[in-house]
Amino acid sequence: MKTIFSKQVVIPAAVFALAIAGAFTTNAMEKNSRSTALIDGYVRLNPAGLCNEEQTYECDTDNFGAICRVSANPASQQVYAKNANGACTVEVYRPQQ
């Protein structure tokens, strides 16, 4: 009787629990793989790309739709990342929350 109970109830319950745990693990791994390292953004002082390095802003290179700006206000000043020559000409985006 004990063997029949374990085969009919315990084993399926254990398999179900493992499946649920696997689903949560896979979901967490997908979220982590999409995240990227944030980069420093700077206010550009002129069109040539001179940077104001006194303050940096956290920005992302992945386009999530919103340009990286000094504040959340869409009218605030745009922030740029440095290119290989050190000029602030690379458009960056607001990090996804």
Order of alpha helices (4+ residues) and beta strands (2+ residues): alpha-alpha-beta-beta-beta-beta
